[in-house]
Amino acid sequence: MRAVDDTVRFYLESSLPCNTLDRMNKRALVERIVEALRAELATAERVARETADAANHPEARPENDKDTRKIELSYLAAGQATRARDLEVAIHLVGSMPLPEFRDETPIGLGAIASLETDGKPQRVFLCAAGGGMTLDLDGAEVRVVTIEAPLGKGLLGRTVGESFELLIAGKPREVEVRAVE
């Protein structure tokens, strides 16, 4: 996993005040993200072990110079081990993320829950250090987890309520408006 860039570091070190209710809801989201990442880590570690064992099993020994099973299994095991290390970093980043309070005039950053309207369709997103792509429930509403590395996350960084920007989704330009932030 690549090192935390300056933008993430800025938001991790920010000292914006936190509203207790927002923190509780955001903390619940963070706990669920960490829980999902831990489950994914357990799977990655198990698969890495199993693949490494298979690579070292006597049946994986090459039968001729064209037989690459052992090498392929070794590469796969190394990839799974790397994935497990990346997940460990992600768990740490998400678990140690500050959860600042955002107001309408506060630029959106890491830890924000933004209510958006994309081509007339409402959605809520949680800007997070890792775990992008997850969809979670917060107070009965669906919240998508978006990282600041994702196109939507990049587009949201620094925006405030009322601002709009264009985002390419499946090759088509879409208008995204920030309706609220918490």
Secondary structure, 3 states (H helix, E strand, C coil): CCCCCHHHHHHHCCCCCCCHHHHHHHHHHHHHHHHHHHHHHHHHHHHHHHHHHHHCCHHHCCCCCCCCHHHHHHHHHHHHHHHHHHHHHHHHHHHCCCCCCCCCCCCCCCCCEEEEEECCEEEEEEEECCCCCCEEEECCEEEEEEECCCHHHHHHCCCCCCCEEEEEECCEEEEEEEEEEC
